[in-house]
Amino acid sequence: MTQDRQPRLTRRRVLAAAAPALVAPLATPAIAQGALKGTRLTILAGQWYVPETNTMLDQLAADLGRDSGMDIKIERFAGDELMTKTAAVIGTGRGADMAVGVEFDTYVYAAKLNDVTDLADEIGRTYGGWMDVAKATSMVGGRWKSLPIGQAPAAWNWRTDMFRAAGYEKFPDTFADLLTAAKALHAKGTPIGMTLGHASGDGRSTNYPVLWAFGGKEFEADGKTVAINSPATLAAVEWYKEIYQYFIPGTTAWLDPDNNQAFLAGKCSATVNVNTIYLASRTAAATDPSRKMLVENMDHALWPSGPAGRFANYNINVWLPFASSPNKAGQREFLKAWFSRGFLPKWTKTGQSYFIPQLAGFDREDVWPDDPKLKIFRELNKLNRLAGYAGPPTPAAAEAVNKYVLVDMFAKACTGQLSPRDSVAWAEKEYQQIARRRSRT
């Protein structure tokens, strides 16, 4: 999350640094000076929570624009505004050439996106191949319709001092042990907290891993047959209902900032989050004694393992190249620059595992944090599974995420609004309605 000390990355410097290791088209000669003069490239983006990664994107655009002659503009939107703007451009065919999207966007908008299979193949060869989760995210009908930017691993952020006071030197490795620890921590007045509210990021990253760890799934492999109502799902709900009584109060109303605030305030001994709690605190520690204390007394851990295994669910960002763009050459030049060896590894290293490109060869490259308290993110990067499992990330799976069906299933049981069995039956009806509606579109 820090990058202002990076040297300025010109287009020629990027390609010069990359040339020995790259293969075409990433290793093609630098674009002729001013070759795209008079063209425009408008990119829709949000704000990544590591400020320096935003700065690097801006600098890459400025350098590429200067060398190619393109007028490159990065338009940034807060929160859901980016999704709304992207949908508007898709609908009208005007207003932008590319956008930062999320994993479901590739399936939702596939017909309106350019085929970038040739670029994806070359990028894969350059970096040792794409991980399976990248292929599931960006391939539709065997073709690449987006290019993955990366995934944001969510770890268990935990207070080592509070766990030690409750009798635990390590973070629990199983869901059964996490339940036992939660009881002990609650008794000490230092409860844990898992997001059960309509938080666009944390609502997913906190709840899907529980379902999968107990063997539950939303859909069969066809992506159409609803499979949520099962003994495995019921076991996950029953576990959640039991541990909920040892949570910090208010987690059913938590939005994305709330777990951060509870953890920073010392009210919560463990919660699920990306690396931003730690990185922001590490930066502030030099002048803020309370943040210094927090940094010294927190760490990160893997998701516990359940009866069916250990899984996680992370936010994924992708580059969406709009088919309506009149500047397809500019799209490709930007994507080549982004994925070049002179840029992408440095951008990844700067984020300290905030967003990690799903490239298999990155496991062997110098893109990982040097801080030992962030070491676990290298292993977390291998656990991601897409919502909609065991099917692909279809529009039906996306709608279920956006309507928080899984989150509400757990919340209804935890708060006693419905019994665990009835909450699963309620979720099944919701999924079936979504599946029927999507089958008609």
Rosetta blueprint (number, residue, H / E / L):
1 M L
2 T L
3 Q L
4 D L
5 R L
6 Q L
7 P L
8 R L
9 L L
10 T L
11 R H
12 R H
13 R H
14 V H
15 L H
16 A H
17 A H
18 A H
19 A L
20 P L
21 A L
22 L L
23 V L
24 A L
25 P L
26 L L
27 A L
28 T L
29 P L
30 A L
31 I L
32 A L
33 Q L
34 G L
35 A L
36 L L
37 K L
38 G L
39 T L
40 R E
41 L E
42 T E
43 I E
44 L E
45 A E
46 G L
47 Q L
48 W L
49 Y L
50 V L
51 P H
52 E H
53 T H
54 N H
55 T H
56 M H
57 L H
58 D H
59 Q H
60 L H
61 A H
62 A H
63 D H
64 L H
65 G H
66 R H
67 D H
68 S H
69 G L
70 M L
71 D E
72 I E
73 K E
74 I E
75 E E
76 R E
77 F L
78 A L
79 G L
80 D L
81 E H
82 L H
83 M H
84 T H
85 K H
86 T H
87 A H
88 A H
89 V H
90 I H
91 G H
92 T H
93 G L
94 R L
95 G L
96 A L
97 D L
98 M E
99 A E
100 V E
101 G E
102 V E
103 E H
104 F H
105 D H
106 T H
107 Y H
108 V H
109 Y L
110 A H
111 A H
112 K H
113 L E
114 N L
115 D L
116 V L
117 T H
118 D H
119 L H
120 A H
121 D H
122 E H
123 I H
124 G H
125 R H
126 T H
127 Y L
128 G L
129 G L
130 W E
131 M L
132 D H
133 V H
134 A H
135 K H
136 A H
137 T H
138 S H
139 M E
140 V E
141 G L
142 G L
143 R E
144 W E
145 K L
146 S L
147 L E
148 P E
149 I E
150 G E
151 Q E
152 A E
153 P L
154 A L
155 A E
156 W E
157 N E
158 W E
159 R E
160 T H
161 D H
162 M H
163 F H
164 R H
165 A H
166 A L
167 G L
168 Y L
169 E L
170 K L
171 F L
172 P L
173 D L
174 T E
175 F H
176 A H
177 D H
178 L H
179 L H
180 T H
181 A H
182 A H
183 K H
184 A H
185 L H
186 H H
187 A H
188 K L
189 G L
190 T L
191 P L
192 I E
193 G L
194 M L
195 T L
196 L L
197 G L
198 H L
199 A L
200 S L
201 G L
202 D H
203 G H
204 R H
205 S H
206 T H
207 N H
208 Y H
209 P H
210 V H
211 L H
212 W H
213 A H
214 F L
215 G L
216 G L
217 K L
218 E L
219 F E
220 E L
221 A L
222 D L
223 G L
224 K L
225 T L
226 V E
227 A L
228 I L
229 N L
230 S L
231 P H
232 A H
233 T H
234 L H
235 A H
236 A H
237 V H
238 E H
239 W H
240 Y H
241 K H
242 E H
243 I H
244 Y H
245 Q L
246 Y L
247 F E
248 I L
249 P L
250 G L
251 T H
252 T H
253 A H
254 W L
255 L L
256 D H
257 P H
258 D H
259 N H
260 N H
261 Q H
262 A H
263 F H
264 L H
265 A L
266 G L
267 K L
268 C L
269 S L
270 A E
271 T E
272 V E
273 N E
274 V L
275 N L
276 T H
277 I H
278 Y H
279 L H
280 A H
281 S H
282 R H
283 T H
284 A H
285 A L
286 A L
287 T L
288 D L
289 P H
290 S H
291 R H
292 K H
293 M H
294 L H
295 V H
296 E H
297 N L
298 M E
299 D E
300 H E
301 A E
302 L L
303 W L
304 P L
305 S E
306 G E
307 P L
308 A L
309 G E
310 R L
311 F L
312 A E
313 N L
314 Y L
315 N E
316 I E
317 N E
318 V E
319 W E
320 L E
321 P E
322 F E
323 A L
324 S L
325 S L
326 P L
327 N L
328 K H
329 A H
330 G H
331 Q H
332 R H
333 E H
334 F H
335 L H
336 K H
337 A H
338 W H
339 F L
340 S L
341 R L
342 G L
343 F L
344 L H
345 P H
346 K H
347 W H
348 T H
349 K H
350 T H
351 G L
352 Q L
353 S L
354 Y L
355 F L
356 I E
357 P L
358 Q L
359 L E
360 A H
361 G H
362 F H
363 D H
364 R H
365 E L
366 D L
367 V L
368 W L
369 P L
370 D L
371 D L
372 P H
373 K H
374 L H
375 K L
376 I L
377 F H
378 R H
379 E H
380 L H
381 N L
382 K L
383 L L
384 N E
385 R L
386 L L
387 A L
388 G L
389 Y L
390 A L
391 G L
392 P L
393 P L
394 T L
395 P H
396 A H
397 A H
398 A H
399 E H
400 A H
401 V H
402 N H
403 K L
404 Y L
405 V H
406 L H
407 V H
408 D H
409 M H
410 F H
411 A H
412 K H
413 A H
414 C H
415 T L
416 G L
417 Q L
418 L L
419 S L
420 P H
421 R H
422 D H
423 S H
424 V H
425 A H
426 W H
427 A H
428 E H
429 K H
430 E H
431 Y H
432 Q H
433 Q H
434 I H
435 A H
436 R H
437 R H
438 R H
439 S H
440 R L
441 T L
